[in-house]
Amino acid sequence: MRRAAFLLGALSCLAAACQSAPPSRPVPPVIPAVAPVPPRVIAPLSDSRASYHFLLGYQAELEQETEQAIKEYQLALQTDASSNYLKARLAVLYFTTGDVPTAVRYADEVADAPGLDAQMLGQIGGMYAAAGKPDQALRLFNRAIEQEPQRSEHFFAKGLLLANQKQYVEAEGTIRSGIKVSPDSAVGYYYLGRIGVEARDFDKATTHFEQAVTLNPAFEPAYVALGSVYEAKQDRDKAIGIYRRYLQGVNPKNREIRHHLIRLEVSAKQYDEALQELEGMLAEDPSDLDAQLRMGLVYGEQKNYPKAIQQLNQILTVRPAELKVRDYLGYLYEETKDYTKAVDAYRHNLTLEPSYFEGHLHLGVLQYRLKQYADAIQHLREASRLNPKQPESHIVLGLSHFQSEQYEPSLQAFLEGIRYNPDNADLHFNAGTVYDKLNRFDDVVKSMQTTLTLDPHHADALNYLGYSYAERGVKIEEAITLTKQAVALRPTNGYYVDSLAWAFFKKGLLAEALAEMKRAVALVGDDPVIYEHLGEIFLKQQHLSDGREALLHSLELDPSNDKLMQRFRELGLGDPAKEERIRQAIRRVSDRKATTPTQ
């Protein structure tokens, strides 16, 4: 769980550059944009002053000085207020500046006026479409088609509008009418592909995008869309092939496509190919920090941690304030078990940004792993406050209290997490384990049942509830069923096998219990509880020697088990404290406690 979070966090850093890749989901059709295209013909005006300002406005449009063009057209309109042509030009220009209400006001004055050429009708239609007035837009597109049926772009504009209205059949027919006018139009087939995407017909979309690329091998949007469709179809290899084809045959310098290709190659574990592409980018521009970051990520995925660490440190020398880069660096230090440097990396981020959620979370999790529970609690409590909807901070905070035998604070941490994440099965499960420590068995059962309602395949909950029933000698049939399900999900988990064996034992199925318990011992090895269970089963079968040996081995592993010491004596097996192997085990534990520093 943490590793994925780290990788996603690192990939999201260096904000502008790292988000340059094409969308992973195909883009639906959109309404054609209204481009400020200058008029093809200068309309005659009734006044010389109006003509003068019109010419100045026309010149300003040619020079893409939109504000000046609007100013001159307004002056012309003051002299010739009846000019629909001027109003139409102003409608389009105001729309390009983002002043939609003014644009629509001018458009409404001229939309039904005669004399507008097809180009202007198309522009105003596109404006209406983008302004959310599809009926007016459709009427103008139809008029443009009537005037110029030989121009395919009018059909395409109408088709995209229909697609945006989810009228896919009509949209496809209209686009095909445009293609009949221009059979070699790559744009037409591209639009058909876009309609296929919106209709979720990815096979049809793929065919049309391929046709667009065939007709125009340099048509970049078709490559991007085609690659996105293959990704949506989970055909990552074909998506990679399309992007490589584009880079090899169209524009090998396209940085966005290259980064997107690298991301796909990494997800496909094609690390050598990704590194080759990155090396090429860095050969062209050694200062490309984004390529350096991705190279570090690839090295990390390859588990080549020294090179990954070197790459990230190079980035941080140039951009020391990149928190996510240093956060990932801390993860890499963890992977190399250099915990001191990992802690330093996380703490450094918190000196730069004390409210950095990931810094508190990852430092707290690491300190939990290092059994530094007091420090872990401090950072995880802050992480939970900063981002209460993130369940991991609540979970590890609760576990830190749990390991410190602070059961009430542990329970509160899990319940707080549940308040913000009521559907998180792991939070409910962990709350159940604390209820067990607090001797609230009814709440244990409720928590485990809630866990299994949320996740019927939650193996830990199946095992815990089944073992809890077996240990208490209640609902034994259900205990067997639950532990069997847990073992079926994870057949090599010796602790689950132990639970099943113990449920068999409580049912009186001694042969089955012994067979499963021997399997648990083989899977787990030295575990005091499993050997205690093994001893009890042997004794129940009257195998006194084997039972005594198993219980002694359990006490060797855990000589602090006073209850088992007493039971050993009550069973008439002697005094285990007089056994040399047990005395040595007690000394080992004492020596270990003496040399272990306290927190």
C-alpha positions in Angstrom: 0.0 0.0 0.0 2.7 2.5 0.9 4.8 1.7 -2.1 2.0 2.6 -4.5 1.4 5.8 -2.6 5.0 6.8 -2.9 5.1 6.1 -6.6 2.0 8.1 -7.3 3.2 10.9 -5.1 6.5 11.1 -6.8 4.9 11.0 -10.3 2.7 13.9 -9.3 5.6 16.2 -8.4 7.1 18.9 -10.5 3.5 19.8 -11.3 3.5 21.3 -14.7 5.9 18.9 -16.4 4.7 15.7 -14.8 1.2 16.3 -15.9 2.1 16.7 -19.5 1.0 13.3 -20.7 -2.1 12.7 -22.8 -5.2 11.5 -21.0 -5.4 7.8 -20.2 -9.1 7.8 -21.1 -10.2 8.8 -24.6 -11.5 12.3 -24.8 -15.2 12.6 -25.8 -16.3 14.8 -28.7 -16.3 18.5 -28.0 -18.0 21.4 -29.6 -15.8 23.0 -32.2 -14.0 26.1 -30.9 -14.8 29.5 -32.3 -11.7 30.8 -33.9 -11.3 34.5 -34.5 -11.1 34.1 -38.3 -11.0 37.4 -40.1 -13.8 38.0 -42.7 -13.1 36.7 -46.2 -14.9 39.6 -47.8 -15.1 43.2 -46.6 -18.7 44.0 -46.3 -19.8 47.3 -47.9 -21.0 49.9 -45.3 -23.3 52.8 -45.8 -21.0 55.4 -44.3 -17.4 56.3 -45.1 -16.5 56.7 -41.4 -18.0 53.3 -40.7 -16.0 51.8 -43.6 -12.8 53.5 -42.2 -13.2 52.0 -38.7 -14.2 48.7 -40.2 -11.0 48.6 -42.2 -9.0 49.4 -39.1 -10.8 46.7 -37.2 -10.2 44.2 -40.0 -6.5 45.0 -40.0 -6.4 44.6 -36.2 -8.0 41.1 -36.6 -5.4 40.2 -39.1 -2.7 41.2 -36.6 -4.6 39.3 -33.8 -5.2 42.4 -31.8 -8.7 41.4 -30.6 -9.3 44.3 -28.2 -8.4 46.9 -30.8 -10.6 45.2 -33.4 -13.5 45.3 -31.0 -12.9 49.0 -30.4 -12.9 49.8 -34.1 -15.9 47.7 -34.9 -17.8 49.4 -32.1 -16.9 52.8 -33.6 -18.1 51.6 -37.0 -21.3 50.3 -35.5 -22.0 53.7 -33.9 -22.1 55.2 -37.5 -23.9 52.2 -39.1 -26.1 50.7 -36.4 -28.0 48.5 -38.8 -24.9 46.5 -40.0 -25.6 42.8 -39.2 -22.1 42.0 -40.4 -20.5 44.2 -37.8 -22.7 42.7 -35.1 -21.7 39.2 -36.2 -18.0 40.0 -36.1 -18.4 41.5 -32.6 -20.3 38.4 -31.4 -17.4 36.2 -32.5 -14.7 38.5 -31.1 -16.4 39.0 -27.7 -16.8 35.2 -27.4 -13.0 34.7 -28.0 -12.3 37.2 -25.1 -14.5 35.1 -22.8 -17.3 37.7 -22.6 -20.1 35.2 -23.4 -23.1 37.3 -22.4 -22.1 40.2 -24.7 -21.3 37.7 -27.5 -24.7 36.0 -27.2 -26.5 39.4 -27.1 -24.9 40.4 -30.4 -25.5 37.0 -31.9 -29.1 37.0 -31.0 -29.5 40.3 -33.0 -28.2 38.8 -36.2 -28.7 35.0 -36.0 -31.8 35.0 -38.2 -30.7 37.9 -40.4 -30.2 37.2 -44.1 -27.0 37.9 -45.9 -24.5 36.2 -43.5 -22.0 34.0 -45.4 -21.5 30.3 -44.5 -18.2 31.0 -42.7 -19.9 33.5 -40.3 -22.9 31.2 -39.8 -20.5 28.4 -38.8 -18.6 30.7 -36.4 -21.7 31.9 -34.7 -23.1 28.4 -34.6 -20.0 27.2 -32.9 -20.3 30.0 -30.4 -23.9 29.1 -29.6 -22.9 25.4 -29.2 -20.1 26.3 -26.8 -22.4 28.6 -24.9 -24.9 25.8 -24.3 -27.5 26.8 -26.9 -27.5 23.7 -29.2 -30.8 24.4 -30.9 -29.7 27.8 -32.2 -26.3 26.3 -33.1 -27.9 23.5 -35.1 -30.1 25.9 -37.1 -27.0 28.0 -38.1 -25.0 24.9 -39.0 -27.9 23.8 -41.3 -27.9 27.2 -43.0 -24.2 27.0 -43.5 -24.6 23.5 -45.1 -27.3 24.9 -47.4 -25.1 27.7 -48.5 -21.9 25.7 -49.0 -22.7 21.9 -49.3 -19.3 21.4 -50.8 -17.5 22.3 -47.6 -17.0 19.4 -45.2 -16.3 21.5 -42.1 -19.9 22.5 -41.8 -21.0 18.9 -41.7 -18.2 18.2 -39.1 -19.3 21.0 -36.9 -22.9 19.8 -37.0 -21.9 16.2 -36.4 -19.9 17.1 -33.3 -22.8 19.0 -31.9 -25.1 16.1 -32.4 -22.5 13.8 -30.7 -22.3 16.2 -27.8 -26.1 15.8 -27.5 -25.6 12.0 -27.5 -27.4 11.6 -30.8 -24.7 9.3 -32.0 -26.5 7.7 -35.1 -27.4 11.2 -36.5 -23.9 12.5 -35.6 -22.2 9.6 -37.5 -24.4 10.1 -40.5 -23.6 13.8 -40.6 -19.9 13.3 -40.3 -20.1 10.7 -43.1 -21.9 13.2 -45.3 -18.9 15.5 -44.8 -16.5 12.7 -45.7 -18.4 12.2 -49.0 -17.6 15.8 -49.8 -13.9 15.3 -48.8 -13.1 11.6 -49.0 -9.5 12.1 -48.1 -10.3 14.0 -44.9 -8.3 12.6 -42.0 -10.2 15.0 -39.8 -13.5 13.4 -40.7 -12.4 9.9 -39.7 -10.9 11.4 -36.6 -14.3 12.8 -35.7 -15.9 9.4 -36.4 -13.4 7.9 -34.0 -14.3 10.5 -31.4 -18.0 9.6 -31.7 -17.1 6.0 -31.3 -15.3 6.8 -28.1 -18.2 8.7 -26.7 -20.6 5.9 -27.6 -18.1 3.5 -25.9 -17.7 1.5 -29.1 -13.9 1.3 -28.9 -13.5 -1.2 -31.8 -15.2 1.2 -34.2 -13.2 4.1 -32.7 -10.0 2.2 -33.3 -10.9 1.6 -37.0 -11.6 5.2 -37.6 -8.5 6.6 -35.9 -6.4 4.1 -37.9 -8.0 5.4 -41.1 -7.2 9.0 -40.0 -3.6 8.1 -39.4 -3.4 6.3 -42.8 -4.8 9.3 -44.6 -2.5 11.7 -42.8 0.5 10.0 -41.2 1.4 13.3 -39.5 -2.0 13.8 -37.8 -0.9 14.0 -34.1 -4.4 14.1 -32.5 -5.3 10.8 -34.1 -2.2 9.1 -32.7 -3.0 10.4 -29.2 -6.6 9.4 -29.4 -5.8 5.9 -30.9 -3.3 5.3 -28.1 -5.8 6.4 -25.5 -8.4 4.0 -26.9 -6.0 1.1 -26.7 -5.3 2.0 -23.1 -9.1 2.1 -22.4 -9.2 -1.4 -24.0 -6.4 -2.5 -21.6 -4.2 -3.2 -24.7 -1.1 -1.6 -23.3 1.2 -3.1 -25.8 -0.7 -1.7 -28.8 -0.8 1.7 -27.1 2.9 1.6 -26.7 3.3 0.7 -30.3 1.2 3.6 -31.5 3.1 6.2 -29.5 6.4 4.7 -30.7 5.1 4.9 -34.3 4.3 8.5 -33.8 7.7 9.4 -32.4 9.5 7.5 -35.1 7.5 8.8 -38.0 6.0 12.1 -37.1 7.7 14.1 -34.3 10.5 12.4 -32.3 10.9 15.6 -30.2 7.3 15.6 -28.8 8.1 15.7 -25.1 4.6 15.0 -23.9 4.2 11.9 -26.0 7.7 10.7 -24.9 6.8 11.1 -21.2 3.5 9.3 -21.7 5.2 6.5 -23.6 7.8 6.1 -20.7 4.9 5.9 -18.2 3.3 3.1 -20.1 6.6 1.3 -20.6 7.2 1.4 -16.8 3.7 0.1 -16.1 4.4 -2.7 -18.6 7.7 -3.4 -16.8 9.6 -2.5 -20.0 12.3 -0.8 -18.0 15.1 -1.1 -20.5 13.0 0.6 -23.2 11.9 3.4 -20.8 15.6 4.0 -19.7 16.6 4.1 -23.4 14.0 6.8 -24.1 15.0 8.7 -21.0 18.7 8.5 -21.8 17.9 10.0 -25.3 16.0 12.9 -23.7 18.8 13.6 -21.3 21.4 13.4 -24.1 19.4 16.2 -25.8 18.9 18.2 -22.6 21.0 17.1 -19.5 19.1 19.7 -17.4 15.7 18.0 -18.0 14.8 17.4 -14.3 11.6 15.7 -15.2 13.4 13.1 -17.2 15.9 12.7 -14.3 12.9 12.1 -12.0 11.4 9.5 -14.2 14.8 7.8 -14.6 15.0 7.7 -10.8 11.5 6.1 -10.6 12.5 3.5 -13.2 15.6 2.6 -11.2 13.4 2.3 -8.2 11.0 -0.1 -10.0 14.1 -2.1 -11.0 15.2 -2.2 -7.4 18.4 -0.5 -8.5 18.3 1.6 -5.4 21.8 3.1 -5.5 21.2 4.6 -8.9 17.6 5.7 -8.0 19.0 7.5 -4.9 21.7 9.1 -6.9 19.2 10.5 -9.4 16.9 11.9 -6.8 19.7 13.5 -4.9 20.8 15.2 -8.1 17.3 16.7 -8.5 17.2 17.9 -5.0 20.5 19.7 -5.4 18.7 21.9 -8.0 15.2 21.8 -6.5 15.7 21.3 -2.7 12.1 22.3 -2.0 10.6 19.4 -4.0 8.8 17.6 -1.1 7.5 14.6 -3.0 10.9 13.9 -4.5 12.5 13.8 -1.1 9.5 11.8 0.2 10.2 9.1 -2.4 13.9 9.3 -1.6 13.0 8.5 2.0 11.1 5.4 0.7 14.2 4.3 -1.2 16.4 4.7 1.9 13.8 2.5 3.7 14.1 -0.1 1.0 17.9 -0.2 1.5 17.3 -0.4 5.3 19.2 2.9 5.8 16.6 4.0 8.3 18.6 6.9 9.6 18.7 8.6 6.2 15.1 7.8 5.6 14.1 9.5 8.9 16.3 12.4 8.0 14.6 12.8 4.6 11.1 12.8 6.1 12.1 15.2 8.9 13.8 17.5 6.4 10.5 17.8 4.5 8.7 18.7 7.8 11.2 21.5 8.5 10.3 22.9 5.0 6.6 22.3 5.4 5.4 21.5 8.9 1.9 20.7 7.6 3.0 18.3 5.0 0.7 15.3 5.4 2.8 12.7 3.6 5.8 13.7 5.7 4.0 13.0 9.0 2.4 9.8 7.6 5.5 8.2 6.2 7.7 9.2 9.2 5.1 7.9 11.6 4.8 4.6 9.7 8.6 4.1 9.6 8.8 4.9 13.3 6.0 2.3 13.9 8.1 -0.3 12.0 11.1 0.6 14.1 9.0 0.2 17.3 9.4 3.8 18.2 5.8 4.0 19.1 5.8 7.3 21.1 7.3 9.2 18.2 5.1 7.4 15.7 2.0 8.4 17.6 2.9 12.0 17.5 3.3 12.1 13.7 0.4 9.8 12.9 -1.9 11.9 15.1 -0.9 15.0 13.2 -1.3 13.1 9.8 -4.8 12.1 10.9 -5.7 15.7 11.8 -4.4 17.0 8.5 -6.1 14.4 6.3 -8.8 12.6 8.3 -10.2 10.9 5.2 -7.0 9.0 4.6 -7.5 5.7 6.5 -3.8 4.6 6.7 -2.9 7.2 9.3 -5.7 6.1 11.6 -4.8 2.5 11.2 -1.2 2.8 12.0 -1.9 5.3 14.8 -4.3 2.8 16.3 -1.7 0.0 16.0 1.0 2.2 17.6 -1.3 2.6 20.7 -2.1 -1.1 20.5 1.6 -2.1 20.6 2.1 0.3 23.5 -0.9 -1.5 25.3 -2.8 1.7 25.2 -6.1 0.0 24.3 -8.6 2.8 24.8 -6.6 5.4 22.7 -6.1 2.6 20.1 -9.8 2.0 19.9 -10.5 5.8 19.6 -8.0 6.0 16.7 -9.8 3.3 14.8 -13.3 4.6 15.6 -12.2 8.1 14.4 -11.0 6.5 11.2 -14.3 4.7 10.8 -16.1 8.0 11.3 -14.4 9.4 8.1 -14.1 6.0 6.3 -17.1 3.9 7.3 -16.6 1.5 4.4 -13.0 0.7 5.2 -12.9 -3.0 6.2 -9.4 -2.8 7.8 -10.5 -0.1 10.3 -13.4 -2.3 11.5 -11.2 -5.3 11.7 -8.6 -3.6 13.9 -11.3 -2.1 16.1 -12.4 -5.6 16.7 -9.0 -6.7 17.8 -8.9 -3.9 20.4 -12.4 -4.9 21.6 -10.9 -8.3 22.3 -8.2 -6.8 24.5 -10.9 -4.8 26.3 -13.0 -8.1 26.9 -15.9 -6.8 24.9 -16.6 -10.0 22.9 -20.0 -8.9 21.6 -18.3 -5.9 20.0 -15.5 -8.1 18.6 -18.2 -10.2 16.8 -20.0 -7.1 15.5 -16.7 -5.6 14.2 -15.7 -8.8 12.5 -19.1 -9.3 11.0 -19.1 -5.7 9.7 -15.6 -6.3 8.2 -16.9 -9.4 6.4 -20.0 -7.6 5.1 -17.7 -4.9 3.6 -15.2 -7.5 2.4 -16.4 -11.2 2.4 -12.8 -12.3 1.5 -11.1 -10.5 4.4 -9.0 -13.5 5.4 -7.8 -11.9 8.7 -11.4 -11.3 9.8 -12.5 -14.9 8.9 -9.6 -16.3 10.8 -9.9 -14.0 13.8 -13.7 -14.6 14.3 -13.3 -18.3 13.7 -10.5 -18.7 16.2 -12.3 -16.5 18.7 -15.3 -18.8 18.6 -13.1 -21.9 18.8 -11.1 -20.5 21.8 -14.3 -19.8 23.7 -15.8 -23.1 22.7 -18.9 -21.5 21.1 -20.3 -21.8 17.6 -17.8 -24.5 16.7 -19.3 -25.4 13.4 -19.2 -21.8 12.4 -15.6 -21.6 13.7 -14.7 -24.5 11.4 -16.4 -22.9 8.4 -14.8 -19.5 9.0 -11.3 -20.9 9.4 -11.7 -23.2 6.4 -12.5 -20.1 4.3 -9.5 -18.3 5.6 -7.2 -21.2 4.8 -8.7 -21.5 1.4 -7.8 -17.9 0.7 -4.3 -18.2 2.1 -3.4 -21.9 2.2 0.3 -21.2 3.2 -0.6 -19.1 6.2 0.4 -21.3 9.1 -1.5 -19.2 11.7 -4.8 -19.7 9.8 -4.0 -23.5 9.6 -3.5 -23.4 13.4 -6.9 -21.8 13.9 -8.5 -24.5 11.8 -6.7 -27.2 13.7 -7.9 -25.7 17.0 -11.5 -25.5 15.8 -11.2 -29.2 14.8 -9.8 -29.9 18.3 -12.7 -28.1 20.0 -15.1 -30.2 17.9 -13.4 -33.4 19.0 -12.1 -34.2 15.5 -8.6 -35.1 16.9 -7.2 -36.8 13.8 -8.1 -33.8 11.6 -6.8 -31.5 14.3 -3.4 -33.2 14.6 -2.9 -33.3 10.8 -3.6 -29.6 10.4 -1.5 -28.7 13.5 1.5 -30.6 12.1 1.0 -28.6 8.9 0.9 -25.4 10.8 4.2 -26.2 12.6 5.8 -27.0 9.2 4.6 -23.6 7.8 5.4 -21.4 10.8 8.2 -23.1 12.6 8.9 -22.1 16.2 5.8 -20.4 17.6 4.9 -20.9 21.3 1.1 -20.9 20.8 1.2 -23.4 17.9 3.4 -25.8 20.0 1.1 -25.4 23.0 -1.8 -26.3 20.8 0.1 -29.3 19.4 0.9 -30.5 22.9 -2.7 -30.3 23.9 -3.8 -32.4 20.9 -1.1 -35.0 21.6 -2.2 -35.2 25.3 -5.9 -35.5 24.3 -4.9 -38.5 22.2 -2.9 -40.0 25.1 0.4 -39.4 23.4 2.0 -38.2 26.7 5.6 -38.1 25.6 4.9 -36.2 22.4 2.5 -33.9 24.3 5.1 -33.2 27.1 7.8 -32.4 24.5 5.6 -30.0 22.6 4.6 -28.1 25.7 8.2 -27.9 26.9 9.2 -26.5 23.5 6.4 -23.9 23.8 7.8 -22.9 27.2 11.3 -22.7 25.7 10.0 -20.2 23.2 8.0 -18.3 25.8 9.1 -19.0 29.3 6.9 -16.1 30.6 3.8 -18.2 30.0 2.9 -18.7 33.7 -0.5 -20.3 32.8 1.2 -23.0 30.8 3.8 -23.5 33.6 1.0 -24.2 36.0 -1.0 -26.4 33.6 2.2 -28.4 33.0 2.4 -29.2 36.7 -1.4 -29.9 37.0 -1.2 -32.4 34.2 1.4 -34.3 36.2 4.2 -33.7 33.7 6.6 -32.5 36.3 8.0 -29.0 37.2 9.1 -27.3 34.0 11.1 -24.7 36.0 13.5 -27.5 36.9 14.2 -28.4 33.3 17.6 -27.1 32.2 16.3 -26.0 28.8 13.6 -23.9 30.5 16.1 -22.3 32.9 18.3 -21.4 29.9 15.3 -19.9 28.1 14.5 -17.8 31.2 18.1 -16.5 31.4 18.1 -15.6 27.7 14.9 -13.6 28.1 16.4 -11.8 31.1 19.7 -11.0 29.3 17.7 -9.7 26.3 15.7 -7.4 28.5 18.8 -6.1 30.2 20.5 -5.2 26.9 17.4 -3.7 25.2 17.1 0.1 25.6 13.8 1.4 26.7 12.1 4.1 24.7 
